[in-house]
Amino acid sequence: MAADSDPQGPKTVRRRLPGVTIKPGSVKQARHEAGMSLAQVGKGRVTAPAIYLIETGRTRPSLPTLEHIASRTGKPVEFFLADPAGHADETLAALADLEAMVSDGRFTEAVALGQSLLDLGTSAHRLGRIRYFVAMAYTQMGQNERAEALLAQARAHFEAVSDGVMLAECLGAEASLAYLNQRPEALALAEKALAVCRALEPVPLPIEARLLGILATAHVANLDWDKAVETYGAAIDAAGSFADLGLLATMYRGLSSAYKELGQMDTAARYATRSVALLEVLRDRIALARSENSLGLILMARGDLPAARRHLDRSIELGEETDLQLGRSRMLLSLCELCLQEDNIDRAGEFAREALALATRLHEGQNVAEAHMWLARIADKLGDADGADREFAEAIQGLEQLGRRESLFHFHGVYAEILERRGDVAQAYVHMKKALEASRPGARQLQQEDQERASSA
């Protein structure tokens, strides 16, 4: 029979197989070491013949399939991965481009490039770093759930390959995201990240300084101002041996917020001004937007409303230029507060409602509660007692669900003052008691125990 009469048809040029490039024999080795059959490895996702084709190199697994094989055999994904000859330089360059895009604020481009790299078998061995940088982009875009999922996957990757440096970075990123999302686990994650970093030999000082800064922001979230100041100071000391102006700017902004809450306005203004000056030089518009907001709040607290207006307006403008989502509701609430001080009640209401809608969409629970609080104060200014009561109820309920005792103390106190001014002394007293309970978490329990003892006597 002639060659061209092959019943399977004419020969075609063999194309490069799609999927993840793996080390020859790695799947078979993992299966044998696990004492599993082909069917057992594929159980629930892949057929036994498909596992056989992967083992013999006739097909390449997709990344989800490889992760399934890794899970079934008890091996990390990295056990199987190989970087094909001729592609290492290409993928390293692409990873460098991805990191640069995130640093430059080109987040949409970063997500597109990162996803394309994850889809390529040549890049799978670097999936931890790729997922980390894509998560950073999603964080800035306000897509929190996607960022959280990628960071969890990246953390598992770094743990599997014992990459302590990137594990510390990843935990720090998770702590920052928890802080931005106003979740209580931010402090524990930051402490864990710092512990991982300090276990490295030698300790990478830039990472330690950055993680100290994240830990300090977690103390800010818990309204523990003294610890925040102390930790920011330690972060600045750690950063003193290298020139990371962006990190110093972040530290200065955090210190300014902490000193503001401690009532030291001159010191707060000094640090906030330093932060803005550094970020102007670095042209980091997202960080600059946040620092401008901090400086505006400090100037407002000092009674300099015209200067506060300039900085808060610029904060919003920078946020619009960079399409900033996460944290923008906080800037809108700052303008709401300023408008109330300027007696521009209608405009204050517009800012509060816009902040509420944005914070609700991004699941920023603390900012949702604060928006309701400002709407309550606006309703009170307008003589709408029922509206004020409804908004305060929403605000307090939200804070109770979040377990924010310090904020509850403030909100109940503000509400009590409004009720007393209305002449509703009884309800004002109720909320003053609740403020006291929030400031002393054991007070209610002690009171109940006293009542039980009195009733049983």
Steps between C-alpha positions, in 0.01 A plus 500: 500500500633842406591742776243751380223244543535500878143447629556764768551767236800713402761596757475851646756722665499429873394805697626597844265354758291746705498495877759504777851374431592236759814304578501164319403216734393728785130403495579127488753539781251687718231240432730210589623671817139557603416134424211599274358367174433716195130507584566599862717794394237628258205432729236769486654697213717312246460159338762226541589509125557876527738449793683236295538743207640764737742252654631390160540857376239469226302790642556780745272567795324829545593687816175397682563137401856516625384652829252210531778246443717679756220497755424129442864389526594728788768686304537876454431620146862606476608132518368453147592824328777559248599806305551395138833588341483820304214651702663588836622843389166575339296421811741684728465809281121468505501472880716814521251678272215387726670639811573829321137535391381465860762751622398748229130472578411327171275254676274397213805420286653307790191284541490421128871412486485298822205297381673427170809384688294270718347351187844416361676182602835676476406727791334256738811446708480868596129495574552618860659828398261548210199454727654732758544787255159449338349508850676832563338637184155371596539656846556844351206447263271428795437140394555361847367147461723428203800643681433292811466176301825562311691591817382180670622297201828691489554444873450122455755508217765681704443269796542196271833618360623640836541849356507692828557839342197485275294330770562798727411739216183304424386495863569873517286555192220295656528711816482822296195374314333402827574851633360665188191278526479592870518141623632412849748233382731770361699515824556123526607477134741791538655344811539166322660668198749680724584177683569321169720789388700510823561123481698549178880518506597769438185698572408701186481852645286659226236229543518525881445876479207460263339234721546716809312771314217257422491391865478865602201556270332200664547672837343811344200291393465384861529863616804405707677829435791460740598163351455645152742785573752261658482256206522773237809628679655153487414477129669833427808390695512175299462693176778741590774281351361509146339761279136402448329835484163347420512291815602800709212700354258226604648495852469876530135488394429234760678694772305813412169313544611352833618834638176664383297254707730563797415871468853607402397699193828682436695174494230339287511785248879482481502130412212534255680782319816288477299216349344725235837655411666160447212367291502813283861418413422133439184579299313220675150635441308229688706534816498878456118500489491326838763729653319811374186369670687448827648850488159648419344332805775633727459854367124470550555392860720809549218719366675602175208420271628674182828305512312181583276559195802529268652172615175302514399620154838396366464161667176437311649626172796262532263215581302570185815520285618159624153341512561427869221288646606346831512776763336764280189492719718623788601805294135572417412486870780747573340744255161432658640601839658812353178605328314466829755726668452747213122473558447365147253230607371403154851436367590308816204272439609436142848397611362276778261320266770452238735363767230265628433357154871446430580353842202265473613378159855439623386344832679766709295443814657772713453761230140387445432559870676838493299608196177419689632697798564808287159465334351489850676823594383660176141391570528652847622829349194498273264436793417148381497313832357177355762498225779556751372214716487263202851588387646467850332160536662386174839635604495340846373167368781493243765570763359236735527242220861605442580494872642855488480600867700821466280630219187392688615713794525802269171438315296444815653815647409711195147358498460568873593867449243535221227331708577722799478809279158380382388468862484121497703462817396140567626371164811718528577326830453157334756581233745651747485168689560313175796724425641414841447127436679529166796673664513232771426164334449322835266763642176344376593154625594637843174691514299187415687300764424769761130493405490121523663505844258768618196308375615177664574665835 
